[in-house]
């Protein structure tokens, strides 16, 4: 038994070849049926020729049917394929009815989201999830080859990494009548004896292991209870977060640049057919854009320099530009696509718009933060040097109205052998959108979790 990908890589004809998969299309002409068969291993289908001498099923299998075919692989007279499988035996393993939803060649992404259990069989989503796998493997390989240790950080946590409070509560208390004490819910009666939530990041726990193993990374699910309906937000997504001891912001940038070049290059090499498909059907010029990123030199500029450039830009923006405000996607894209015209690291952001754990710069107004902006998308990586000085960290906790006692263990890391360290985060689905050209995060994750949607 061979996968279709391996059959298509054969360089000479063979006898007694067995293939199995799902019918993508079937057309009949002059007592011969031509079937395009796919098993998910490659974008390109295998053409199966079913003639009068084929034994087995008497009926032509419909689109979506699962079949097993035995026959000879022979040179194909058709353009675009070296060989085709002439069927001697055909077995319908899983039949379909006329109500199979994927009868047409093209469906809207909105419709396909309503049948998440079937959409992986559509060509676009087959390509998406093959690239998703290849990108995931490239990430693990990148860190493994450089001696990083993978750490599985907790999904249930008692701390809020971002300090934003938009977290999903995890509780066994009854929703209708929870135990009360002094007018508030008594979480001492809960499963963990205190409030617990789904994690928004594995970074803080990752720092624990970085201060023991030097270089580590996490790659796991994260959750945000943000009531956002944009094409870039999901309530459940995956994050890649390396953390490096004895590392400053400049070293952080070097690793991030090497990382993004490597994983994009790996996808171009491994998923060439899928990228070409996206280039033709999803985003014209995608391959050229990805190749440009891999070969580009990355620029570095400060947030202050970026704001000054935006204020002097001969362009009107929907959102205001002012020092101290967060940059929006339109600002980030203008910087990369019109000002710099290549990827750029923005560094040294205002202290008050970044997280409490970022190292305060000597000016007292900014922190050693970085965002990697790329053309077409804007921010794709965010990171910082972490604040390793305990007095300054305590000042940050107070500034962000966070309780020291909730971060006692995080403070201990500064008390017991703490060192300068840094790291960054890559939203895996955002990266997948970038390399496929897909415009909605719901279309690059198998079962999207968004406000009002948890069907599968």
N, C-alpha and C positions, 0 to 999 in steps of 0.2 A: 504494500500500500504506500503510495507516494502523495505528498502534498502537491497541490497544483503549482505552487511556486517552484518546486523542485522539478516537476515535469516540464515546465516552460524553460528551465535552464538547461535541459538536455540538448546535446549538440548532434545527436544522430537518432534515427528512428529505432523503435523498440517494439517487440511483440509482447502480448499478454500484460498490458499495463492496466492497473486498476486505479480509478479516481472516484472520489465521492465528494459531494457538496450539495449546493442549492442551485436551482435553475434561475439564472438571471434573466435570460430571454429564451424563447423557443419560437422558431418559425419553420413552416413547412412549405416545400416547393418540389413538385414532381416526385412524390413518393420518398422524399428525403427530408428529414428534420434536422435543422441545425440548432444546437443548444449551446448557449454560453453558460459554462459551469464555473462556479466560484466556491471556494471553501474558506475565504477570509485571509488566506496566507499571502495574497498579493492582489494588487489592483486589477491586473490583467486576468480576464477569464480564460479558461481553456475551451476551445471550440470542440464540441462533440458532434460527430456526424452519425446520424441514426438512419440506416437504410432498411430495405425490406428483409435483409438477411439477419437482422438483429433479433435475438430472442429475448423473452422476458415480458415486459409490460406491453400490452396491446395498444394502450392509449398514449398519446403524447403528453408527457408531464407538463403541468402548468407552471407559470412563473411562481417561484417560491417553494416548489416541491423539492424534497430531499431525495437524491438518487445516488445509486452506486453503479458505475459503468466499468465493464471490462472490454478491452479491445487492443488494437494496434495503433501505435503512434507513427504517423506517416507524414511526409512533407506536405505542407498545405499550399494549395494554389492561390489562396486568398492573401491579400496584402496585409501586412502588419503582424503576421504570425508565421513562425518557421514550421510548426507542426500542428496537426490536429489529431484527435483521437477518433478513429473509426470504430464504432461500437459493435461488438459481437453479442454482448449481453447487457441488458439494462434492467435494473431493479428499482422500483419506486419504494424508497424506505419510509418517506413521510409525505403523504399526499396533501394537496391544498384544495380548497373550494374556490368558487368564484368570488367569495367575499374577502379574499386575501387583500389587505390594504395597499400592498406595494405593486400593484399591477402596472401602473404607469412608470415611465422611465424617470420622470422628474416630479418631485413633490416639494412643497414649500417647507422650510425649516420649521415654521410654526406648526404645521400639520404633523410633522415627524416627531415633534416634542410630545405630542399627545399619545404616541405609540412608542414610548421609549423602550418597550420590550421587543420591538421589531426593527427599530431604526438602524441598529448596527448592520443590518443586511443591505441598507442603501449604500450606494457607492461612495458618496461623500463621507458618510460616517464610518464606513470601513476604513477609508483613508485616514480620517481623524484619529481613530483609535489605534491604528497601526503606528502612526506617528507618535501618539501618546506613549505607547510602549517603548518605542525607540528612544524618545526623549528621556523617559524615566531611566532606562538602562544606561544611557550616556551620562546622566547625572551620577548614578552610583559608580560607574567606571571612573569618571573624572576624579572623584574623591578617593576611591580605593587606591588608584594608581599613585596618589600623592600622600598616602599614609594616613588619611583621615579615618577616624573611627565613627561608625554610625551609632547614634544613640536613639533609643525609642523613648521619647519623653511622654509624660502622662497626658491622656485625653481629658481626664477629670482633674480639675485643679481648684485650689482655694485662693489663687492669686490672679490678679488682672494685670497681665504684662503691659498692656497699652495704657491702662488707667482710664479707659473710655467708658467702662461699665456696661457696654452693649454685649452682654454675654447671656448664653442660655443656661438657666438654672437647672441643676441636677438635684432631684429631691425624691424622697419616698413619703413625704408628708402628704396627707389628704388635701386635695385642692379645695374642697368645699368648707371644711372646718379644721384648719391646721391648729396645732397647739399654740397658745398665745402666752406671752409674759410681758407685763407692763405695756400692754397695748400693741406689741409687735410679735411677729412670728417667732416662736421659740425654736431656733435651729439646733439647740442642744438635744432636742428630741429627734432630730433628723438622723439619717443613716450614718453620716460622717461626723455628726456632732457639731457641725458648723456649716455656714453657707458654702456650697460647692457649685461649680459651673463647668461647662465644656470649654476647653482651652482656646484662646485666640492666637497663641504662639507657643512654640517650644523653646524660645530663646533663653529665658531665665534659667530653666533647668539645664539647657545646653551649656550655659556658662559654668555650671558646676563641673561638668565633665571636661570642659576645655581647660579648667584649672587643675586637672589631673592627667589628662592625655594630650594636652597641647592643642591638637587640631581634631575637631569633631564636626559632625553634621547631623542634622535631623531632617527627616523627610516623612511628614505625616499629615493627617487631617487636622484642620483648624476650623473654628466656627465663629461666626459673627451674627449677633441678633440685631442687625441693622436693617430697618425696614426700607430697603432700597430696591427699586425695580429697574435699575439701569442695566444695560447690556454687559457691564463690566463687573457686576457684583453678584455674589452668590452667598448663601448662608453657610454652606459647607464647601470647603475647598482644600487643596493640598499646598503645603509650604515646604520649601527647601531652605534650611537655615544653617550655614556653616558658622563655626565660632573658633577663633584662633587666639591662643595665648601668645604673649610677647609680640603683639602685633599692633601697629598704629593705623591711622586712617589711610596713609599712603599704601601700606601693605594690604589693607583691606581692598583698596581699589585695584591693585595689581591682580589679586586673586579673582575678583569679580570680573575683570576684563578677560582674563585667561579662561575663566569658567564659561562665560556667555559665548565667546568665540568657539570654544571646544564643542559645546553641546549643539550649537546651531550647525557647525561643520559636520558633526556626526550624523545629524538628521539628513543633511544634504547628501551625504555619502550613502547612507543606509536606505533612505526612503525616496530615492530619485523619482520613481514613477508617481508616487503619491504627491510629491511637491509639484511635479509637472501638471498633474491633474488639478491641483489647487490653482496653479498659475493660469490654467486655461479657463476654469469654471468659477473660481471664487475671487481671486485677485490677480489681475493682469500685472505682470512684472514682479511677482512674488520671488521667484528664483533670483532674479537680478538683485532685489533688495536684500535677500539673505546673504548672497555672495558678497555684496558690498559691506555688510556688517562684519563678516569674517575677515575681510581684507582691509578694513578701515583703520585709521589711527583714531584713538579716542581722545577727545578734548577734555580739559578740566577747567571749570570756572566757578567762582564763588556765587552763592545765592545773591549777594549784594551786586555783583557785576551783572548777573542775569536780570535782576529787577531794573537796574539802570538801562540796560539794553531794551527791555520791554517798554519802559516808559518813553524811550526815544524812538520806538518803532513807528513807522508810518502805516499803522494798521490799527483798526478799532477792535477791541476785544469785548466779548460778552461780559466777562468778569473783570472787576477792577484789579489794577496792578499797584501795589503799594508795599513798601518794606514792612515786614511783619505779618503779611498775609500769606497763606498757602498758595502756591502756584497751581493753576488748573491745567487740565489736559491741553487746552488750546494754547496756553503759554508754553508748555513743555514742547509741544509739537512745533511751534514757531521757532523755538530755540534750535531744535535739531534739524528741521527741514528748511528753514530760511536763513537763520543767522549762522549756524556752525556747519550745517549740511553734512553732519555725521554724528555718531554717538557722542554723548558728552556726560561727564560726571559733574553734577552740581554739588558743591560742598559748603560747609559752614552756614547752616541754616539758623534762623532766629531761635533762641533758646525756648521761647514760650510756645512755639508751635510744634515742637518735637517731644519725644517721650522722655520720661524722667531719668532713664538710665544712660542717656548719651553724655559723653564727656564735655564739660563746659570749657570753652576756649578761654584764653587769657583775657580777652576783651570783656568777658562777663555777659556779653549780649548774644553770643552765638555758641553753637555746639558743634563738635566734630562729627557731623552727619554727612552722608552722601546719598544721592539718588542717581542711578544710571538712567539717562533718557535716551531713547532710540527713535529714529524717524518712524513715522506712521502710527506709533503707539503712545509715545511719551515715556513715563516712568515704567521700568521693567524690573529694577532691583533697588531696594532701599537698605541702607546699613549705617553703621556708625562705629566709632571707637567708644567703648563702654567706660563709664565713670568708675575709676578704680580707687579714687580718694574718698575715704569714708566720710570725713567732714563735709565734703562737697555733695556726696550722695545724700547724706542726711538733710542737707539744705534743699536738695531737689525734691526729696520726698515731702518735705514740709511745703514747698512751693506748689506742688501738685496735689496737696491735701490728701496724701497717702499716709497711712499709719505705720510707724516704724515697726511696731510689733508684728504686723502682717508680713514684713520683709526681713525678719530676724535672720533667717538663714542666708539671704542675699547679702546682708550686711556682714555676716560672718566670713563670706568669701573675701571681703576686703580686709578683715582683721587677721586672717590666717593664711599668709603666703599669697596674698593677692598680687597680681601683676597687670600691667597694661594689656588689654585684649580688645578684640574687635570682631565684628561679624556682619553678615547681611542676610536678607531674606529675598527669595524669589517666589512669587506666586506662580505655582506650577501651571494652572489653567491660563493665567495671563501670558505666560511664555508660550503655551501651546497655541493660543490665539495668534501670537506674533508669528510663529513659524508656519502656520497653516493659512493665515489670512482670514480666518473665521471671525465674524464680527460680534458674536454673542457668546458669553461664557457658558450659557446653557447648552451650547452645541459642541463643547469640547470636554464635557464631563458626562460619564455614562448616565447618571440619574441625578439631574440638577435639583438642588434644594434652594428654593427661593420663597419669599413671603407668599403664603397661601398655597404652596405646592410641595407636597411630600407624598406623592401617589404610589411610588414603587419602593 
